[in-house]
Structures are given as C-alpha cells and as structure tokens.
C-alpha cells in the first residue's frame, strides 16, 4: 500500500476570546489502568543538572501553564476534589514530566495520574480517532509513597497531571521540561497567531490542529488526496487540481476537515467544509 505524504499550510488568527478555560473538570478517575505511557531515561542527570529551575506552587484546582520548572502541591483540604495541571507548550515540542516526590495515601482515595494529552468533561485531545495509542495506554495512575523512576513524555505539545488528594498536608512534586518534536502531528493552540504546516510524514494517520479560542483560518497551501485527484503529464510533473470541496462526500479517502465545536469531541464537530487536491495558492 502506498502512503503519500499529505500536507497543507494554514494561518490561524485567534480572537483571544476564552472558549473552554472556564469549563469544570470532568470525572477524572473513573479509570484505573496501570499500563505506563512513559519513556525510560537517566532521569537523575536529565532533570537535576538543570540550573535555576523555577519553583512553582500549585494552588489553583485548574492550572493551565506553559512554564518549565519544579512544581509543588500540598493538599489543604480533606474533600475528594479532582483537579488538574494542564501543560501546554509550542506546537513543535513535547512535554516531559518526572515525579521526584509522592505522598498520596491510597487508603483515603488519593490518586495522581499522568495523561498523554488533555481531558475536559470526558472529551480528549487528541481525540480517540487521532491519537496513536489506545485510551487506556494514555493514562498512568499511582498513589502511595513509592518512588517513581520513570520520565513520562507526551506524544504532542499538551499533557495533563490529574490528581485527587483528600488528606490535608499530603501531596507531590514534579519537574516539567519541553523538548523538540521532529514530527508534530496533533497540535493544540492557545492564543497564537501564526502559520502552521500539518503533515502526516508518509504515515497512515490522522493529524489535527485545535484552538482553545474562536479563530479565523486561511489555507495557504494544500496537497492532500493526490492519489485520487492529481493529473500526471509524466512521471515527474504534477498539474495542480485546485482546491476541491466536499471531498468526504465525493468519496475521497484523504481530505482536510475544517470546522468547530465547543469541546474536543469530534463527534460534535460542526464541519464547514472538507477540502483536498493540489493547490499552491488557494483563493479562500
């Protein structure tokens, strides 16, 4: 089977209106999977040799941050409230987390989880259809006082630390660093205005770009679905087809969907158009 390297370039202009940041957190801990989504590394040198690491005290139940550094959380309540630290970095980077301290009693219902991606109200980024791992492999959950010698790494520029610590004075701490991602596929944006290129790097996978704000999108270049829409004059020259619309209804296997929703669930996506073809200067 021939898998083509499809790509398209677009510009995203955010209007800086908060869409989802005020949404309440969903039920985080209905799953108790133990399959690690992690990367084994020489963690002691990688994290502790970094000088001037910023110390960050986690006080808000829902914290969204792009900072690197050493995060600390200590419970001030006995209420079983589920909270989260939402980590977000540049589109071409990955999130790396190492837990250096854990004192979260299991017997009182305490639990901490690293999530490969984001979860809000039971909806996920990247979506279940777009992520390379099944859902149960995207969660790593733990409690107690055991030492965690694993460095966790996300598959995209977003990750989440979920936690519930209903014992006053107990808590945990972790380090956060960001690394370059040579093949960014799923991208989460927050308040950025820039040009982005999405491509599948020759793999049979879905890729996506999701904004947390209402946004305007302009496609600057398109090369998707060429196996069905390109016209060859010879082996080396391709003639542009222009931008084809409603490609999903045309029966094209490869296309780009443009649309919006109030959450991450693609089943609720309101699709404006699905486009494909070869077009270096789209008109819209």
N, C-alpha and C positions, 0 to 999 in steps of 0.2 A: 504493500500500500504506500503510495507517495503522499507525504505530508508536506505541504507547502508552507513557507514562512510568510504568513499573512501579517500585515501591519497597517496601521493608519495613524495619522498625526492630527491632533486637535488642540485647540486652545480653549481653556476654561477660564471664564471671568466670573468670580464669585461676587455675590451682592452683600456678603457679610451680614446676613440675617440668620440668627440661630434657628436651626431646624429641629435638631434632635437632642441637644445637650441637656435640656431640662427634663427629659423623659425619665420616669422612675425605673430603677433596675428591676429586671425580671427575677424569677426564681432561679438562682444560680446553681444550687447544689442538689438538684433532683437526680443528677448522675453521680455515680461513684465508680468511675472507670479508673484502672490502675495502669493502663498502657502508657508508657512515657513518650512524650513528644519532645525529645531532648537531643543534645549533642554532647558527647563526652569530650572534655577538653582539660588541659592542665590549668584548672581554674585558679589555683592559688597565685601563680605568677601573673596570669592574664588580668586579674582584677586588682590585686593588692599592690602591684607595682605602679599603678597609675597614680600620679601625684595630684594633690589638690582636688580630690574627688568631692563634689558638692554634697553636703549633708541635707537631706530633705525630710522633714517631719510630716507624715501623712495625718491630716486632721479632718479633711472633708470625706464624707462617705463615698462621694463620687468625684474622683480627681482625674482630670484629663491633663496630661503633661507630655512635653517633648524633651524634658531635661534628662541629662545623664547624671549619675551620681549614686549616692548611698541613701536609700530610703528606709525610714524607721516608722513602725506603727506599734502603739501600745493602747490596748483597749481601756476605755473609761466607763464602760457600761457592761451590765450582765444581760442586756437584751440581745436576742439572737438575730441581729440585723445583718443582711448580706450587703456587702459594699464592694467597690472595685477601684483599682488604679488603672486607667486606660492610657496605654503608652502609644504614642504616635510620632513617627519620625519622617524624614524626607522620603519621597517616592522611590528613590533608588537605594534605600538602606533596609537592613533587617534589625530586629530588636533582640538583644541578648540579655538574659537575666540570670543571676546567681544568688541563691539564698544563703547567707552566711550565718543566720540565726533564726531558730524556730522554737517557740514555746507556746504552742496552741493545744490545750488539752482536748483530747478526743472525747473523753467521757462527758464533757459538758456540751458537746455538739460543735466544737471548733473545727474549722476546716479552711485550708488555703489551697488555691488552685492556680496553675499557670495555664493560660488559654492561648492557643495559636490563632490569633485573630481577635475580633471583638464580638461580644454578645450584648444585645439590648432587647429586653422584653421577649426573650426566646427566639430572636432573629439574629442571624450571624453574618459577619463579614470576615473573610469572603464567604459567599453563600455556599450551601452544601453542594451545589452543582459545580461551582468554580474551584473549590479547594482540592488540592492533590491528595489529601488524606481524608479517610472517613471520619465522621464526627467524634467517635469515641477515642481516636488517636490524637485529637487536638486538645484534650484535657489531661492534665497531670495533677492529681489531688493528693494531699498529705496533711497529717496532723501529728501531734505529739511533740517530742523534744529531739527527734532523731536528726542527725547531721545529713544534709543533702549535698552530695559532692558532684552534682550534675549541673552543667550550664545549659539552660534552656534557650533555644533560638527559634524565632518565628519564621514563617515562610514568606512574609510580606512586611510592609512597613508599619504594621499595627499588631499589638499584643495586649493582653489583659491579665492583671493579677486580681482574682476574686478571693474574697475572704469573709469569714464569719468567726468572730472571737468573743463569745458571750461570757468571758471571765475577766473581771477587772484586773488590770496590771499585767496581763499576758499579751503577747504579741510576736512580732517577727521583724526581720530586716532583710533587705536585698539590694544588690547592685544592678544598675542598668547601664548598658553601653549599646551603641549603634555601629553597625558595620555595613560596608558597601555590598550591594546586591547586584551581581553582574547581569542577572536575567529577571528584572522586575516584571511580574505578570499581573497581579492584583494590587491595585493602588487605592489607598484611602486618603482623601484630601480634606484639609480644614483651612478655609480662608485663604487659599492661594490663587493667584492669577498668573498663569504661565502656559507654556507649550509642552505637551506630553506626547510621547510615542508609545503606543501599545502594540505589542507583537507577541507571537506565540513561539518564536525561536525554533520553528520547524517541528514542534510537538503537537500532538492531537489533544489540546487542552483549551479550555475557556479562559479568557483573561478579562479583567474588568477595571473600570475606574469609577469610584463612588465618591461623591462630595457630601459633606455634612451640612452644607448650606445650599440654598437655592442658587442656581448658576446658569449662565449662558454658555453654550457650547458651539464652537465653529470648527468644522472639519477642514484641515489644511491640506491633507494628502491621504489618499486611500488606495490600498492594494490588498483586497480581500476577495476570496472566492474566485481566484484566477483560473482554477482548474475547470470551471464551468463557463466563465464569461470572457476569457481572453481570446483574442484572434491572433494567430501566428502567420506572418508572411514567410518566415523561415525559422530556423532553429534559434536564431539569436535576437530577433526583433519582435517586440510585442506592441500591438496597436492599442491605444487607450480606448476603453469602452465608455468612459464617463461614469458618473455615479448612477447606479441602478437602485431603484427604490422598491420597497415591499418585497425584499429578497426572500424573506421567510415564506411568503405566500406564493412566490414563484417556484418554490421547491428547491432553492439553493441550499446546499448543506452548510456553507460558510457565509456568515454575514455579521454585521455590527448592529446591535440594537441600541437606540437612543431613547431615553425616557426618564421617568422619575417616579418616586414613591416616598412615603413618609417613614419608611424603615428599610431594613436590609433584605427583607423577604422578596425574592424575585417573582414569587407567585403573585405579588401585589403590584408589580411594576406596570406602570401605565406607559406603553410603548408609543412613542411619537412616530418613529419610522425604523425600518431595518434596511440598511444600505450595504451594497457590495460593488465590486467592479474595480477597474484600474483608472484612477483619476488623480493627476498630479496637481490640478488646480480646480477643486470643486467650487461651484458657483454659490453655494449657501454655507 
